[in-house]
Amino acid sequence: MNDTLDKDALMAEKVDSAIRKAAQKVLETAKQTHTSVVIWEHDQIKEVPPEEMEMRLNAGLSMEARA
């Protein structure tokens, strides 16, 4: 059973890493094309400038590091 938990944790890390890489790519593309990032927030579709989205992501990463 411990082996299953280890595999699940490893898979979760891989998924998290892939999502973070995709988010970075989205931010880079938005900056290069001077377009907003479209997100789902509070049951609404919102357009967020890439600089603001980057600040939100960095703040979220800081919060995770403290946990």
Residue pairs with C-beta under 8 A, 6 or more apart in sequence:
23 57
26 37
27 37
27 50
27 53
27 54
27 57
29 35
30 36
30 37
30 50
30 53
31 50
31 51
35 50
36 47
36 48
36 49
36 50
37 47
37 48
37 49
37 50
37 53
38 45
38 46
38 47
38 48
39 45
39 46
39 48
39 53
40 46
48 56
